[in-house]
Amino acid sequence: MEEEGKSYKSIINSNSANAGLTIIGFHEDSLRHLGVNAFEGYGDLGSILFVNSFTQKLIE
C-alpha cells in the first residue's frame, strides 16, 4: 500500500529503520523490469531478507 506521494521503498525505510530484520517480498517481474535496482534503495535498513514466492506465505 503506497501513501500518496511516497514510494513503497521510502515507506519501508521509514517504518523499518529500527528493525533488527526486515523481510521484503518481491515479484520476479520486478527483476525483469528493474534488474538489480529492485534490491537497491534500502539504505536506512539493517539486515534485509528478500523473499520470492509464487504464492503468499504466512509467517508466524
PDB file with one MODEL, atoms N, CA, C and O in Angstrom:
MODEL        1
ATOM      1  N   MET A   1       0.846  -1.176   0.000  1.00  0.00           N
ATOM      2  CA  MET A   1       0.000   0.000   0.000  1.00  0.00           C
ATOM      3  C   MET A   1       0.888   1.234   0.000  1.00  0.00           C
ATOM      4  O   MET A   1       1.703   1.419   0.904  1.00  0.00           O
ATOM      5  N   GLU A   2       0.735   2.058  -0.989  1.00  0.00           N
ATOM      6  CA  GLU A   2       1.527   3.277  -1.075  1.00  0.00           C
ATOM      7  C   GLU A   2       0.757   4.456  -0.498  1.00  0.00           C
ATOM      8  O   GLU A   2      -0.439   4.616  -0.740  1.00  0.00           O
ATOM      9  N   GLU A   3       1.467   5.276   0.268  1.00  0.00           N
ATOM     10  CA  GLU A   3       0.891   6.522   0.724  1.00  0.00           C
ATOM     11  C   GLU A   3       1.046   7.527  -0.406  1.00  0.00           C
ATOM     12  O   GLU A   3       1.989   7.456  -1.193  1.00  0.00           O
ATOM     13  N   GLU A   4       0.124   8.447  -0.475  1.00  0.00           N
ATOM     14  CA  GLU A   4       0.155   9.418  -1.558  1.00  0.00           C
ATOM     15  C   GLU A   4       1.464  10.197  -1.556  1.00  0.00           C
ATOM     16  O   GLU A   4       1.851  10.781  -0.543  1.00  0.00           O
ATOM     17  N   GLY A   5       2.145  10.199  -2.705  1.00  0.00           N
ATOM     18  CA  GLY A   5       3.378  10.956  -2.848  1.00  0.00           C
ATOM     19  C   GLY A   5       4.615  10.266  -2.308  1.00  0.00           C
ATOM     20  O   GLY A   5       5.703  10.839  -2.365  1.00  0.00           O
ATOM     21  N   LYS A   6       4.486   9.043  -1.781  1.00  0.00           N
ATOM     22  CA  LYS A   6       5.643   8.317  -1.247  1.00  0.00           C
ATOM     23  C   LYS A   6       5.802   6.994  -1.989  1.00  0.00           C
ATOM     24  O   LYS A   6       4.821   6.320  -2.303  1.00  0.00           O
ATOM     25  N   SER A   7       7.042   6.641  -2.261  1.00  0.00           N
ATOM     26  CA  SER A   7       7.296   5.346  -2.892  1.00  0.00           C
ATOM     27  C   SER A   7       7.243   4.252  -1.832  1.00  0.00           C
ATOM     28  O   SER A   7       7.400   4.520  -0.640  1.00  0.00           O
ATOM     29  N   TYR A   8       7.020   3.024  -2.275  1.00  0.00           N
ATOM     30  CA  TYR A   8       6.985   1.926  -1.319  1.00  0.00           C
ATOM     31  C   TYR A   8       8.337   1.766  -0.622  1.00  0.00           C
ATOM     32  O   TYR A   8       8.380   1.372   0.543  1.00  0.00           O
ATOM     33  N   LYS A   9       9.431   2.061  -1.306  1.00  0.00           N
ATOM     34  CA  LYS A   9      10.748   1.950  -0.677  1.00  0.00           C
ATOM     35  C   LYS A   9      10.915   2.969   0.442  1.00  0.00           C
ATOM     36  O   LYS A   9      11.472   2.639   1.489  1.00  0.00           O
ATOM     37  N   SER A  10      10.447   4.195   0.247  1.00  0.00           N
ATOM     38  CA  SER A  10      10.566   5.201   1.313  1.00  0.00           C
ATOM     39  C   SER A  10       9.674   4.847   2.492  1.00  0.00           C
ATOM     40  O   SER A  10      10.037   5.127   3.634  1.00  0.00           O
ATOM     41  N   ILE A  11       8.518   4.239   2.247  1.00  0.00           N
ATOM     42  CA  ILE A  11       7.639   3.804   3.338  1.00  0.00           C
ATOM     43  C   ILE A  11       8.306   2.687   4.134  1.00  0.00           C
ATOM     44  O   ILE A  11       8.295   2.710   5.365  1.00  0.00           O
ATOM     45  N   ILE A  12       8.881   1.717   3.444  1.00  0.00           N
ATOM     46  CA  ILE A  12       9.581   0.625   4.123  1.00  0.00           C
ATOM     47  C   ILE A  12      10.762   1.168   4.915  1.00  0.00           C
ATOM     48  O   ILE A  12      10.954   0.787   6.070  1.00  0.00           O
ATOM     49  N   ASN A  13      11.558   2.055   4.316  1.00  0.00           N
ATOM     50  CA  ASN A  13      12.704   2.640   5.011  1.00  0.00           C
ATOM     51  C   ASN A  13      12.285   3.370   6.275  1.00  0.00           C
ATOM     52  O   ASN A  13      12.937   3.217   7.308  1.00  0.00           O
ATOM     53  N   SER A  14      11.227   4.152   6.229  1.00  0.00           N
ATOM     54  CA  SER A  14      10.823   4.933   7.402  1.00  0.00           C
ATOM     55  C   SER A  14      10.186   4.066   8.480  1.00  0.00           C
ATOM     56  O   SER A  14      10.370   4.330   9.668  1.00  0.00           O
ATOM     57  N   ASN A  15       9.439   3.034   8.088  1.00  0.00           N
ATOM     58  CA  ASN A  15       8.772   2.187   9.085  1.00  0.00           C
ATOM     59  C   ASN A  15       9.650   1.086   9.651  1.00  0.00           C
ATOM     60  O   ASN A  15       9.348   0.554  10.719  1.00  0.00           O
ATOM     61  N   SER A  16      10.723   0.732   8.969  1.00  0.00           N
ATOM     62  CA  SER A  16      11.543  -0.400   9.392  1.00  0.00           C
ATOM     63  C   SER A  16      12.981  -0.024   9.732  1.00  0.00           C
ATOM     64  O   SER A  16      13.834  -0.902   9.866  1.00  0.00           O
ATOM     65  N   ALA A  17      13.258   1.262   9.874  1.00  0.00           N
ATOM     66  CA  ALA A  17      14.636   1.711  10.118  1.00  0.00           C
ATOM     67  C   ALA A  17      15.225   1.129  11.399  1.00  0.00           C
ATOM     68  O   ALA A  17      16.435   0.909  11.466  1.00  0.00           O
ATOM     69  N   ASN A  18      14.412   0.876  12.406  1.00  0.00           N
ATOM     70  CA  ASN A  18      14.913   0.364  13.688  1.00  0.00           C
ATOM     71  C   ASN A  18      14.730  -1.143  13.843  1.00  0.00           C
ATOM     72  O   ASN A  18      15.021  -1.691  14.906  1.00  0.00           O
ATOM     73  N   ALA A  19      14.257  -1.811  12.813  1.00  0.00           N
ATOM     74  CA  ALA A  19      14.018  -3.251  12.890  1.00  0.00           C
ATOM     75  C   ALA A  19      15.328  -4.026  12.844  1.00  0.00           C
ATOM     76  O   ALA A  19      16.279  -3.620  12.175  1.00  0.00           O
ATOM     77  N   GLY A  20      15.367  -5.125  13.547  1.00  0.00           N
ATOM     78  CA  GLY A  20      16.537  -5.994  13.505  1.00  0.00           C
ATOM     79  C   GLY A  20      16.632  -6.739  12.186  1.00  0.00           C
ATOM     80  O   GLY A  20      17.726  -7.000  11.687  1.00  0.00           O
ATOM     81  N   LEU A  21      15.477  -7.079  11.624  1.00  0.00           N
ATOM     82  CA  LEU A  21      15.415  -7.783  10.346  1.00  0.00           C
ATOM     83  C   LEU A  21      14.166  -7.310   9.615  1.00  0.00           C
ATOM     84  O   LEU A  21      13.078  -7.270  10.189  1.00  0.00           O
ATOM     85  N   THR A  22      14.327  -6.958   8.360  1.00  0.00           N
ATOM     86  CA  THR A  22      13.202  -6.578   7.518  1.00  0.00           C
ATOM     87  C   THR A  22      13.087  -7.605   6.403  1.00  0.00           C
ATOM     88  O   THR A  22      14.050  -7.860   5.680  1.00  0.00           O
ATOM     89  N   ILE A  23      11.888  -8.199   6.267  1.00  0.00           N
ATOM     90  CA  ILE A  23      11.632  -9.170   5.216  1.00  0.00           C
ATOM     91  C   ILE A  23      10.846  -8.459   4.132  1.00  0.00           C
ATOM     92  O   ILE A  23       9.766  -7.926   4.385  1.00  0.00           O
ATOM     93  N   ILE A  24      11.390  -8.452   2.921  1.00  0.00           N
ATOM     94  CA  ILE A  24      10.771  -7.745   1.807  1.00  0.00           C
ATOM     95  C   ILE A  24      10.475  -8.744   0.694  1.00  0.00           C
ATOM     96  O   ILE A  24      11.375  -9.410   0.181  1.00  0.00           O
ATOM     97  N   GLY A  25       9.214  -8.834   0.335  1.00  0.00           N
ATOM     98  CA  GLY A  25       8.801  -9.712  -0.754  1.00  0.00           C
ATOM     99  C   GLY A  25       8.946  -8.997  -2.090  1.00  0.00           C
ATOM    100  O   GLY A  25       8.789  -7.778  -2.173  1.00  0.00           O
ATOM    101  N   PHE A  26       9.240  -9.747  -3.110  1.00  0.00           N
ATOM    102  CA  PHE A  26       9.342  -9.170  -4.450  1.00  0.00           C
ATOM    103  C   PHE A  26       8.783 -10.158  -5.467  1.00  0.00           C
ATOM    104  O   PHE A  26       8.722 -11.362  -5.220  1.00  0.00           O
ATOM    105  N   HIS A  27       8.387  -9.633  -6.588  1.00  0.00           N
ATOM    106  CA  HIS A  27       7.857 -10.447  -7.676  1.00  0.00           C
ATOM    107  C   HIS A  27       8.916 -10.512  -8.767  1.00  0.00           C
ATOM    108  O   HIS A  27       9.635  -9.540  -8.999  1.00  0.00           O
ATOM    109  N   GLU A  28       9.009 -11.629  -9.420  1.00  0.00           N
ATOM    110  CA  GLU A  28      10.052 -11.803 -10.441  1.00  0.00           C
ATOM    111  C   GLU A  28       9.931 -10.794 -11.581  1.00  0.00           C
ATOM    112  O   GLU A  28      10.926 -10.488 -12.238  1.00  0.00           O
ATOM    113  N   ASP A  29       8.733 -10.276 -11.823  1.00  0.00           N
ATOM    114  CA  ASP A  29       8.584  -9.238 -12.851  1.00  0.00           C
ATOM    115  C   ASP A  29       9.387  -7.988 -12.501  1.00  0.00           C
ATOM    116  O   ASP A  29       9.855  -7.276 -13.389  1.00  0.00           O
ATOM    117  N   SER A  30       9.544  -7.726 -11.204  1.00  0.00           N
ATOM    118  CA  SER A  30      10.364  -6.587 -10.773  1.00  0.00           C
ATOM    119  C   SER A  30      11.796  -6.748 -11.265  1.00  0.00           C
ATOM    120  O   SER A  30      12.431  -5.782 -11.689  1.00  0.00           O
ATOM    121  N   LEU A  31      12.291  -7.964 -11.206  1.00  0.00           N
ATOM    122  CA  LEU A  31      13.657  -8.223 -11.659  1.00  0.00           C
ATOM    123  C   LEU A  31      13.791  -8.033 -13.164  1.00  0.00           C
ATOM    124  O   LEU A  31      14.809  -7.540 -13.650  1.00  0.00           O
ATOM    125  N   ARG A  32      12.764  -8.424 -13.887  1.00  0.00           N
ATOM    126  CA  ARG A  32      12.800  -8.250 -15.341  1.00  0.00           C
ATOM    127  C   ARG A  32      12.851  -6.769 -15.718  1.00  0.00           C
ATOM    128  O   ARG A  32      13.575  -6.380 -16.634  1.00  0.00           O
ATOM    129  N   HIS A  33      12.080  -5.951 -15.006  1.00  0.00           N
ATOM    130  CA  HIS A  33      11.982  -4.530 -15.338  1.00  0.00           C
ATOM    131  C   HIS A  33      13.082  -3.693 -14.697  1.00  0.00           C
ATOM    132  O   HIS A  33      13.599  -2.766 -15.321  1.00  0.00           O
ATOM    133  N   LEU A  34      13.447  -4.015 -13.450  1.00  0.00           N
ATOM    134  CA  LEU A  34      14.382  -3.175 -12.700  1.00  0.00           C
ATOM    135  C   LEU A  34      15.779  -3.763 -12.571  1.00  0.00           C
ATOM    136  O   LEU A  34      16.733  -3.036 -12.293  1.00  0.00           O
ATOM    137  N   GLY A  35      15.909  -5.056 -12.768  1.00  0.00           N
ATOM    138  CA  GLY A  35      17.210  -5.697 -12.568  1.00  0.00           C
ATOM    139  C   GLY A  35      17.649  -5.563 -11.122  1.00  0.00           C
ATOM    140  O   GLY A  35      16.828  -5.648 -10.208  1.00  0.00           O
ATOM    141  N   VAL A  36      18.921  -5.357 -10.917  1.00  0.00           N
ATOM    142  CA  VAL A  36      19.484  -5.265  -9.565  1.00  0.00           C
ATOM    143  C   VAL A  36      18.935  -4.059  -8.802  1.00  0.00           C
ATOM    144  O   VAL A  36      18.982  -4.035  -7.572  1.00  0.00           O
ATOM    145  N   ASN A  37      18.420  -3.065  -9.511  1.00  0.00           N
ATOM    146  CA  ASN A  37      17.848  -1.892  -8.841  1.00  0.00           C
ATOM    147  C   ASN A  37      16.652  -2.244  -7.967  1.00  0.00           C
ATOM    148  O   ASN A  37      16.294  -1.473  -7.077  1.00  0.00           O
ATOM    149  N   ALA A  38      16.031  -3.393  -8.205  1.00  0.00           N
ATOM    150  CA  ALA A  38      14.915  -3.830  -7.371  1.00  0.00           C
ATOM    151  C   ALA A  38      15.356  -4.035  -5.925  1.00  0.00           C
ATOM    152  O   ALA A  38      14.539  -3.930  -5.009  1.00  0.00           O
ATOM    153  N   PHE A  39      16.641  -4.327  -5.711  1.00  0.00           N
ATOM    154  CA  PHE A  39      17.150  -4.590  -4.373  1.00  0.00           C
ATOM    155  C   PHE A  39      17.887  -3.393  -3.771  1.00  0.00           C
ATOM    156  O   PHE A  39      18.375  -3.472  -2.644  1.00  0.00           O
ATOM    157  N   GLU A  40      17.969  -2.304  -4.499  1.00  0.00           N
ATOM    158  CA  GLU A  40      18.678  -1.124  -4.014  1.00  0.00           C
ATOM    159  C   GLU A  40      17.680  -0.092  -3.491  1.00  0.00           C
ATOM    160  O   GLU A  40      16.488  -0.163  -3.789  1.00  0.00           O
ATOM    161  N   GLY A  41      18.175   0.859  -2.717  1.00  0.00           N
ATOM    162  CA  GLY A  41      17.332   1.927  -2.211  1.00  0.00           C
ATOM    163  C   GLY A  41      16.816   1.685  -0.810  1.00  0.00           C
ATOM    164  O   GLY A  41      15.882   2.353  -0.367  1.00  0.00           O
ATOM    165  N   TYR A  42      17.412   0.738  -0.108  1.00  0.00           N
ATOM    166  CA  TYR A  42      17.018   0.436   1.265  1.00  0.00           C
ATOM    167  C   TYR A  42      18.151   0.776   2.225  1.00  0.00           C
ATOM    168  O   TYR A  42      18.430   0.021   3.157  1.00  0.00           O
ATOM    169  N   GLY A  43      18.799   1.907   1.998  1.00  0.00           N
ATOM    170  CA  GLY A  43      19.975   2.299   2.769  1.00  0.00           C
ATOM    171  C   GLY A  43      19.722   2.582   4.233  1.00  0.00           C
ATOM    172  O   GLY A  43      20.665   2.579   5.025  1.00  0.00           O
ATOM    173  N   ASP A  44      18.465   2.829   4.626  1.00  0.00           N
ATOM    174  CA  ASP A  44      18.162   3.128   6.022  1.00  0.00           C
ATOM    175  C   ASP A  44      17.958   1.880   6.868  1.00  0.00           C
ATOM    176  O   ASP A  44      17.770   1.980   8.081  1.00  0.00           O
ATOM    177  N   LEU A  45      17.991   0.711   6.246  1.00  0.00           N
ATOM    178  CA  LEU A  45      17.692  -0.532   6.955  1.00  0.00           C
ATOM    179  C   LEU A  45      18.949  -1.272   7.364  1.00  0.00           C
ATOM    180  O   LEU A  45      20.028  -1.057   6.811  1.00  0.00           O
ATOM    181  N   GLY A  46      18.789  -2.144   8.340  1.00  0.00           N
ATOM    182  CA  GLY A  46      19.883  -3.015   8.772  1.00  0.00           C
ATOM    183  C   GLY A  46      19.873  -4.273   7.925  1.00  0.00           C
ATOM    184  O   GLY A  46      20.152  -4.228   6.727  1.00  0.00           O
ATOM    185  N   SER A  47      19.550  -5.399   8.555  1.00  0.00           N
ATOM    186  CA  SER A  47      19.521  -6.678   7.854  1.00  0.00           C
ATOM    187  C   SER A  47      18.223  -6.815   7.067  1.00  0.00           C
ATOM    188  O   SER A  47      17.138  -6.514   7.565  1.00  0.00           O
ATOM    189  N   ILE A  48      18.361  -7.276   5.822  1.00  0.00           N
ATOM    190  CA  ILE A  48      17.209  -7.428   4.936  1.00  0.00           C
ATOM    191  C   ILE A  48      17.212  -8.842   4.363  1.00  0.00           C
ATOM    192  O   ILE A  48      18.249  -9.357   3.945  1.00  0.00           O
ATOM    193  N   LEU A  49      16.032  -9.457   4.353  1.00  0.00           N
ATOM    194  CA  LEU A  49      15.847 -10.749   3.701  1.00  0.00           C
ATOM    195  C   LEU A  49      14.844 -10.538   2.582  1.00  0.00           C
ATOM    196  O   LEU A  49      13.689 -10.198   2.839  1.00  0.00           O
ATOM    197  N   PHE A  50      15.273 -10.736   1.345  1.00  0.00           N
ATOM    198  CA  PHE A  50      14.379 -10.625   0.204  1.00  0.00           C
ATOM    199  C   PHE A  50      13.801 -12.002  -0.077  1.00  0.00           C
ATOM    200  O   PHE A  50      14.531 -12.993  -0.127  1.00  0.00           O
ATOM    201  N   VAL A  51      12.483 -12.061  -0.259  1.00  0.00           N
ATOM    202  CA  VAL A  51      11.789 -13.335  -0.424  1.00  0.00           C
ATOM    203  C   VAL A  51      10.958 -13.300  -1.698  1.00  0.00           C
ATOM    204  O   VAL A  51      10.220 -12.345  -1.944  1.00  0.00           O
ATOM    205  N   ASN A  52      11.082 -14.344  -2.502  1.00  0.00           N
ATOM    206  CA  ASN A  52      10.278 -14.501  -3.706  1.00  0.00           C
ATOM    207  C   ASN A  52       9.508 -15.802  -3.585  1.00  0.00           C
ATOM    208  O   ASN A  52      10.083 -16.842  -3.264  1.00  0.00           O
ATOM    209  N   SER A  53       8.226 -15.747  -3.838  1.00  0.00           N
ATOM    210  CA  SER A  53       7.399 -16.947  -3.787  1.00  0.00           C
ATOM    211  C   SER A  53       6.272 -16.820  -4.799  1.00  0.00           C
ATOM    212  O   SER A  53       5.768 -15.726  -5.048  1.00  0.00           O
ATOM    213  N   PHE A  54       5.890 -17.925  -5.368  1.00  0.00           N
ATOM    214  CA  PHE A  54       4.787 -17.927  -6.329  1.00  0.00           C
ATOM    215  C   PHE A  54       3.456 -17.640  -5.635  1.00  0.00           C
ATOM    216  O   PHE A  54       2.569 -17.007  -6.207  1.00  0.00           O
ATOM    217  N   THR A  55       3.330 -18.120  -4.385  1.00  0.00           N
ATOM    218  CA  THR A  55       2.111 -17.892  -3.612  1.00  0.00           C
ATOM    219  C   THR A  55       2.441 -17.176  -2.304  1.00  0.00           C
ATOM    220  O   THR A  55       3.587 -17.165  -1.854  1.00  0.00           O
ATOM    221  N   GLN A  56       1.419 -16.585  -1.710  1.00  0.00           N
ATOM    222  CA  GLN A  56       1.589 -15.872  -0.442  1.00  0.00           C
ATOM    223  C   GLN A  56       1.973 -16.844   0.655  1.00  0.00           C
ATOM    224  O   GLN A  56       1.465 -17.965   0.708  1.00  0.00           O
ATOM    225  N   LYS A  57       2.883 -16.408   1.543  1.00  0.00           N
ATOM    226  CA  LYS A  57       3.330 -17.239   2.657  1.00  0.00           C
ATOM    227  C   LYS A  57       2.946 -16.578   3.963  1.00  0.00           C
ATOM    228  O   LYS A  57       3.069 -15.363   4.117  1.00  0.00           O
ATOM    229  N   LEU A  58       2.481 -17.385   4.906  1.00  0.00           N
ATOM    230  CA  LEU A  58       2.156 -16.899   6.235  1.00  0.00           C
ATOM    231  C   LEU A  58       3.375 -17.098   7.124  1.00  0.00           C
ATOM    232  O   LEU A  58       3.885 -18.212   7.245  1.00  0.00           O
ATOM    233  N   ILE A  59       3.837 -16.031   7.741  1.00  0.00           N
ATOM    234  CA  ILE A  59       4.971 -16.121   8.655  1.00  0.00           C
ATOM    235  C   ILE A  59       4.429 -15.954  10.060  1.00  0.00           C
ATOM    236  O   ILE A  59       3.868 -14.913  10.400  1.00  0.00           O
ATOM    237  N   GLU A  60       4.598 -16.979  10.869  1.00  0.00           N
ATOM    238  CA  GLU A  60       4.075 -16.938  12.234  1.00  0.00           C
ATOM    239  C   GLU A  60       5.186 -16.824  13.239  1.00  0.00           C
ATOM    240  O   GLU A  60       4.928 -16.777  14.442  1.00  0.00           O
TER     241      GLU A  60
ENDMDL
END
